[in-house]
């Protein structure tokens, strides 16, 4: 039996340089190889390393043409073109036809890209008639949306290794799939959902098989990068998170020996960066400290670099752990703040204290970490003022702002009771600016998002000492991009209008609400740069802000 596992292409306004490697499919291949060694498994990544091309914006997102109207080349740009990232569907179809698989597993990981996954399924059926199985986070959260397709035969909900192995075993033995846990399928026009059961014990899962991937395909700062998961699920129950839909509520960690074995293997395979994709990497603080100690011994010269793109809960960090992480090869720290507003944190069931956060940021900056603080813009229980307060709060700290407009994902606690349709699925992405409430508009969220770009630009300036904002924008810059940013910022503060820098000249950004930006500056009072210096709001800047806020724009 030949099994083909596919990561489909995606379509969006942007594509991230990380999180491309289909580590979930690599787990599936390793599990099948371990338990059913006679089955041939091939992984095809039709997303990462396959380029991009411009495509039409889907009808569900056409309202965004007002927000992303021009190709802005300034430091404050957002998005413009809508792209197909990955191989074309025609090329995928031709390759599948040549491979002639009997079973095809397709990852439907992120909800907004379920259409692309279904298009691949259709091409599979047209060319081969192979059995099509779909899994991933979206498959777990909204299996009906996939099973409704005539091109999908089965869906696996939750963790997939054990169910997929058992499913293939049933096909091999020509026995019924009625008892395969986690499996969903169609019988006589009805959807059948087998009960979700536990996966293999976490330390029994084999190390993911990356043999179908070239290390040079996935890089960070030019270094080959791979992905690791040292735990599954999360002990917290944040209302906006759907992790429990896939991984259940039982938080499990791999043994230190198991994790170290994989890290050493990846080093031997040529990888030099590992991105830990855990949902709560440092929750077991003492265990993670010991892991760092062992990494320091194994890689004394920091031969490996470690990152954690998912935001880390700062409540699990202390001075000792931060020091060990830095010694072990962590240079960047992504913190999950979400909001500085106490009411928002409580209503989203987010366990946080601002005092602990500030302490962690201060110590991490002293050690030399580059810090990103994640904030969600537009949670349903937020107000415009609370979001402004959070931006201003982080503006005063030596962190970059990782702001993400909120979107509804199926089966997250905050979305339960809502009837999300396929149009909602397409909008389940930060670029969609999809959520409006009585407390804020789409223009407000867009403005705050652009404001984070402006703040990050200022935070990245290599100023030699504390300076006022007025003195900074009046100086010329030898670096062209920085010079463009300072010019546009000067115009913004003097005229109240933000412009984009295009090949056709300056184009006004008519969706940017300047008064909101000014409120952030006013409440911040100072902006902390990454190099430790501060930008002070001068009297002149405050006067500009006051005048513009009074209606002169």
Secondary structure, 3 states (H helix, E strand, C coil): CEEEEEECCEEECCCCCCCCCCHHHHHHHHHHHHHCCCCEEEEEECCCCCCEEECCCCHHHHHHHHCCCCCCCCCCCCCCCCEEECCCHHHHHHHHHHHCCCEEEEECCCHHHHHHHHHHHHHHHHHCCCEEEEECHHHHHCHHHHHCCCCCCEEECCCCHHHHHHHHHHHHHCCCCCCCCCEEEEECCEEEECCCCCCCCHHHCCCCCCCCCCHHHCEECCEEEEEECCEECCCCCCCCCCHHHHHCCCCEECCHHHHHHHHHHHHHCCCCEEEECCCCCCCCHHHHHHHHHHHHHHCCCCCCEEECCCCECHHHCCHHHHHHHHHHCECEEEEEEECCCHHHHHHCCCCCCHHHHHHHHHHHHHHCCEEEEEEEECCCCCCHHHHHHHHHHHHCCCCEEEEEECCCCCCCHHHCCCCCCHHHHHCCCHHHCCCCCCCCCHHHHHHHHHHHHHHHHHHCCCCCCCEEHHHHHCCCCCCHHHHHHHHHHHHHHHHCCCEEEECCEEEECCCCCHHHHHHHHHHHCEEECCCCCEEECCHHHHHHHHHHHHHHC
